[in-house]
Amino acid sequence: MRPLSSRTADFTDSVIRRMTRISNRFGAINLSQGFPDFDPPRELTDRLAEIAPTGPHQYAITWGAQNFREALARKQSHWTGLPVDADKNIVVTCGSTEAMMAAMMTAVNPGDKVAIFSPFYENYTADTILTGAEPIYIPLAPPTFTFDANLLEDAFRQGAKALVLCNPSNPCGKVFTREELEVIADIVIRYDGYVITDEVYEHIVYAPHRHVYISALPGMWERTISCSSLSKTYSITGWRLGYVIASERIINRVKKVHDFLTVGAAAPLMEAATVGLRFPDSYYDELQAHYTHMKQLFCDGLREFGLRFTDPQGAYYVLLDVSDYGVTNDLHFCEWLAEHVGVGAVPGSCFFREPINHLIRFHFAKRDETLHAALERLSEMDFMTRKEYHPK
């Protein structure tokens, strides 16, 4: 038989989702895949219950229900300071996963090059390859995960047409400063490129850090394709409501790509989620306080055990250093950890282009009782590892 697609020949399944399945198999506490175990705001679920008998149950407008887009436009205009127009600047997608794919297919042609900071969320490489483009990786240097502007510029000298920017960053929790974003913007403008952002953690930032939208910097509105979703902000990862925000010129193309990818997002979920988009600023203050509490609880526990980890500036992940245990195969270690310690993690190697095998990623978007239970199990990790773990 004729061979299948060469683009996908080297793909594996998502390591993150695989670790969820492994966690479930062994009854481990799942700190691998980044979803909360607490409920969304009651206002959203009450509204969903109200509309269940009556709808809407049919297709919404392809690029998003009008009231949803209008509420989103008001919210993002407020936070970014940009005049976001519901009709000219927004496409609602099936999660930020589709938003990123639609953005990539809008900006990039087969044979183009795309710059990606490393570490990175695993989908970015897949999106680039599926588009027929070639990734160029720029390392972020731990522990602060700063970047070398010369290496970034070199990627554009090599022909990069776009940069993927995850801010705040998954998996390392970096929040890019305004000064860093200005450096990025200067390079992108000089080389006539684009920035494709992933800003799903835009409201989960820890003091004194603050999120700056690169699209709001001088000269960047026309060059930025901003992708995000409601998943993390409203704890509704399963609702799959994402969006792209960009200039009218770009959005007109995104609309066409999105139409043929998924047609449209779920109409009843958009109707229910519109309530959340109208929340006052106090909701986001409470969200930040809630995540700050979870971060402190989990990180204080890790410190108490003498474990080394990155202290996130945003998002809800920590990278734990397991090099003291002689780990050379972090996937094997995470599988062993789920089975023998009872906590699920993600091997750091799936996030890095560099040969990194000594880091694993935990997330802490969990109830207090879940985090306490996970920490109780992790308190035995040093003993269990040194006694029973045999590196491959």
C-alpha positions in Angstrom: 0.0 0.0 0.0 1.1 3.6 -0.5 2.7 5.2 2.5 0.7 7.5 4.8 1.5 11.2 5.5 5.3 11.8 5.9 4.5 14.9 8.1 3.0 12.7 10.9 5.3 9.7 10.5 7.4 10.7 13.5 4.5 11.9 15.7 4.0 10.3 19.1 0.8 10.6 21.2 0.8 13.6 23.6 3.0 12.7 26.5 0.9 14.9 28.8 -2.3 13.1 28.0 -0.5 9.7 28.2 0.6 10.5 31.7 -3.1 11.1 32.6 -3.9 7.6 31.4 -1.0 6.2 33.3 -2.1 8.1 36.5 -5.6 6.7 36.1 -4.2 3.2 35.6 -2.3 3.2 38.9 -4.8 5.4 40.9 -2.2 8.1 41.2 -3.0 11.7 42.0 -2.9 13.4 38.6 -0.6 16.4 38.7 0.4 15.8 35.1 -2.4 17.2 32.8 -3.2 20.7 33.8 -6.9 20.8 34.7 -8.4 21.7 38.1 -10.4 19.4 40.3 -12.6 22.2 41.6 -15.8 23.5 40.1 -16.2 26.4 37.7 -17.9 29.6 38.9 -21.5 28.8 39.9 -22.8 31.5 37.6 -21.7 29.6 34.6 -23.1 26.2 35.5 -26.4 27.8 36.7 -26.7 29.5 33.3 -25.9 26.2 31.5 -28.7 24.5 33.5 -31.1 27.3 32.5 -30.5 27.0 28.8 -30.4 23.2 28.7 -34.1 22.8 27.9 -34.3 25.7 25.4 -31.0 26.1 23.8 -29.3 27.4 21.7 -28.7 23.9 20.4 -27.9 24.6 16.7 -24.9 26.1 14.9 -23.9 29.6 16.1 -22.3 32.0 13.7 -19.2 30.3 12.4 -16.8 32.7 14.1 -18.7 32.8 17.4 -22.1 33.8 18.8 -22.6 37.6 18.7 -23.2 38.1 22.4 -20.2 36.0 23.3 -17.9 38.0 21.0 -19.3 41.3 22.2 -18.7 40.3 25.9 -15.2 39.0 25.0 -14.4 42.2 23.1 -15.3 44.3 26.1 -13.3 42.1 28.5 -10.1 42.1 26.3 -10.4 45.8 25.5 -10.4 46.4 29.2 -7.4 44.3 29.9 -5.3 45.0 26.9 -6.2 48.7 26.4 -6.8 47.9 22.7 -10.1 48.7 20.9 -11.1 45.1 20.2 -14.1 45.0 17.8 -16.4 42.0 18.2 -17.0 41.7 14.4 -13.6 42.7 13.1 -11.1 41.3 15.5 -12.4 38.0 17.0 -12.8 34.4 16.0 -14.1 31.9 18.6 -12.5 28.5 18.3 -12.8 25.0 19.8 -10.3 25.6 22.5 -6.9 27.4 22.3 -5.6 24.3 20.6 -7.6 25.1 17.5 -6.8 28.8 17.9 -3.1 28.1 17.7 -3.5 25.8 14.7 -5.7 28.4 12.9 -3.2 31.1 13.7 -0.3 29.0 12.4 -2.1 28.1 9.2 -3.0 31.8 8.7 0.5 33.2 9.1 2.8 30.4 7.8 3.3 28.7 4.4 4.8 25.3 3.8 8.6 25.7 3.8 8.5 28.7 6.1 10.4 28.7 9.5 8.9 29.3 12.9 10.8 30.4 16.0 9.8 28.6 19.3 11.2 29.3 22.7 12.4 26.1 24.5 10.9 24.8 26.8 7.6 24.8 25.0 4.1 23.3 25.2 4.3 20.2 23.1 1.6 21.2 20.6 3.7 24.0 19.1 6.1 21.7 17.3 3.2 19.6 16.0 1.4 22.7 14.8 4.5 23.9 12.9 5.1 20.5 11.3 1.4 20.1 10.4 1.6 23.4 8.6 4.6 22.2 6.6 6.9 24.7 8.3 10.3 24.1 10.1 10.8 25.0 13.8 13.8 26.9 15.0 14.3 26.6 18.8 15.6 29.4 21.0 16.6 28.2 24.5 15.3 29.9 27.7 18.1 29.8 30.3 17.1 28.5 33.7 16.4 29.3 36.5 14.9 32.6 35.4 14.4 31.4 31.8 15.8 34.5 30.1 16.6 34.4 26.4 19.5 35.6 24.4 18.3 38.3 22.0 21.1 37.5 19.6 19.9 33.9 19.3 16.3 35.1 18.7 17.5 37.5 16.0 19.6 34.7 14.5 16.4 32.7 14.1 14.9 35.6 12.1 18.1 35.9 10.1 17.6 32.3 9.2 14.2 33.2 7.8 11.8 32.7 10.6 8.5 34.3 9.6 6.8 34.0 13.0 7.6 33.5 16.7 5.4 31.4 19.1 5.3 33.2 22.4 3.7 31.5 25.4 3.2 34.1 28.1 2.9 33.2 31.0 4.8 30.1 30.0 3.9 26.5 30.2 5.9 24.6 31.5 8.4 26.9 33.2 6.0 29.6 34.6 8.0 32.5 33.1 6.3 35.8 32.8 8.0 37.9 30.2 8.8 41.5 31.3 7.8 44.5 29.3 11.5 45.1 28.5 11.8 41.5 27.2 8.7 41.9 25.1 10.0 45.2 23.7 13.2 43.4 22.6 11.1 40.7 20.9 8.9 43.4 19.3 11.9 45.3 17.9 13.3 42.1 16.3 9.9 41.0 14.8 9.3 44.5 13.4 12.8 44.8 11.9 12.4 41.4 10.2 8.8 41.9 9.1 7.6 38.9 11.1 4.6 37.9 13.2 4.1 36.8 16.8 1.6 34.0 17.6 0.8 34.2 21.3 -0.6 31.6 23.7 -1.9 33.6 26.6 -4.2 31.1 28.3 -2.6 31.9 31.7 -3.0 35.7 31.3 -4.9 36.0 34.6 -2.7 33.6 36.6 0.3 35.7 37.5 2.1 36.0 40.9 3.1 39.3 42.5 5.2 41.2 41.8 5.0 40.0 38.2 2.4 41.2 35.8 1.2 40.1 32.4 1.9 42.5 29.5 0.1 41.9 26.2 2.7 42.1 23.4 -0.1 43.1 21.0 -0.5 46.4 22.9 3.1 47.4 22.3 3.8 50.0 19.6 3.7 48.5 16.1 2.6 45.1 17.3 -1.2 45.1 16.8 -0.8 44.4 13.1 1.8 41.7 13.7 0.3 39.8 16.6 -2.1 36.8 16.5 -3.3 36.5 20.1 -4.6 33.1 21.1 -6.2 32.2 24.4 -9.2 30.4 25.9 -11.6 30.4 28.8 -10.3 27.1 30.1 -7.9 28.2 32.8 -9.5 31.5 33.7 -12.9 30.0 34.5 -11.9 26.3 35.2 -13.8 24.9 32.2 -11.1 23.0 30.3 -13.7 20.6 29.0 -15.8 23.3 27.4 -13.2 23.9 24.7 -13.9 27.6 24.2 -10.9 29.4 22.7 -10.4 32.4 20.6 -8.1 34.4 18.3 -7.8 38.1 18.5 -6.0 40.1 15.8 -6.3 42.9 13.3 -9.1 42.8 10.7 -6.7 41.8 7.9 -5.5 38.8 9.9 -8.9 37.8 11.3 -10.5 37.7 7.8 -8.1 34.9 7.0 -8.5 33.2 10.4 -12.2 33.1 9.8 -11.8 31.1 6.6 -9.3 28.6 8.2 -11.4 28.1 11.3 -14.6 27.5 9.2 -13.0 24.5 7.5 -11.3 23.2 10.6 -14.2 22.9 13.0 -17.1 25.1 11.7 -17.8 26.6 15.1 -17.6 26.3 18.9 -20.4 24.8 20.9 -23.4 27.2 21.0 -24.9 26.3 24.4 -21.4 26.6 26.0 -20.8 30.0 24.5 -24.2 31.2 25.8 -23.4 29.9 29.4 -19.8 31.2 29.4 -20.9 34.7 28.3 -21.8 35.2 32.0 -18.2 34.8 33.0 -16.9 37.2 30.4 -19.0 39.9 32.2 -17.5 39.3 35.6 -16.1 42.4 37.4 -12.4 42.9 38.1 -12.9 41.5 41.6 -13.3 38.0 40.1 -9.8 38.2 38.6 -8.4 39.5 41.9 -9.9 36.5 43.7 -8.6 34.1 41.0 -5.1 35.4 41.5 -5.4 35.1 45.2 -6.7 31.5 44.9 -3.8 30.4 42.7 -1.3 32.2 44.8 -2.6 30.2 47.8 -2.3 26.9 45.9 1.2 27.8 44.7 2.3 28.6 48.2 0.8 25.5 49.7 2.4 23.2 47.1 5.8 24.9 46.8 6.2 25.2 50.6 5.6 21.5 50.8 8.3 20.8 48.2 10.7 23.1 50.0 10.0 21.3 53.3 11.1 18.0 51.7 14.3 19.7 50.5 13.3 19.2 46.8 14.7 21.6 44.1 12.2 23.2 41.7 11.5 26.3 39.6 9.4 28.9 41.4 6.8 30.0 38.8 6.1 33.6 38.1 2.8 32.7 36.4 0.7 29.7 35.2 0.4 26.8 37.6 3.4 24.5 37.0 6.7 23.7 38.7 9.6 21.9 37.2 11.1 19.5 39.8 14.8 18.6 39.5 15.2 14.8 40.0 18.9 14.6 39.0 19.9 13.5 42.5 18.2 10.2 41.9 20.3 9.4 38.8 17.4 9.8 36.4 18.5 9.4 32.8 15.1 8.5 31.4 12.5 10.9 32.8 9.6 9.2 31.1 10.5 5.9 32.8 10.8 7.8 36.1 7.4 9.4 35.7 5.8 6.0 35.0 7.6 4.6 38.1 6.5 7.6 40.2 2.8 7.1 39.2 3.0 3.4 40.1 5.1 3.4 43.2 4.7 6.8 44.8 1.2 7.5 43.5 1.6 10.9 42.0 1.4 11.7 38.2 3.9 14.0 36.6 5.1 14.9 33.0 8.7 14.2 31.9 10.4 17.5 31.2 12.0 16.1 28.0 8.8 16.5 26.1 9.0 20.3 26.6 12.7 20.9 25.7 14.6 20.8 22.4 17.8 20.5 24.5 18.7 17.1 25.9 17.0 17.6 29.3 16.2 14.5 31.2 16.4 15.6 34.8 13.2 17.6 35.2 9.6 16.6 35.7 6.5 18.9 35.6 3.8 19.0 38.3 0.8 21.2 38.3 -1.0 22.6 41.4 -4.4 23.6 40.1 -6.1 21.4 42.8 -8.1 21.6 45.9 -6.2 21.9 49.2 -7.0 18.3 50.2 -5.7 17.0 46.8 -2.5 19.0 47.2 -2.0 17.8 50.8 -2.6 14.2 49.7 -0.1 14.6 46.9 2.5 16.2 49.2 2.0 13.4 51.7 2.9 10.9 49.0 5.8 12.9 47.7 7.2 13.1 51.2 8.1 9.5 50.7 9.6 10.1 47.3 13.2 10.5 48.4 13.1 7.3 50.5 11.3 5.3 47.9 13.5 6.5 45.0 16.8 5.9 46.7 15.6 2.5 47.9 13.6 1.1 45.0 14.1 3.2 41.8 16.4 1.6 39.3 17.4 4.0 36.4 17.1 2.8 32.9 
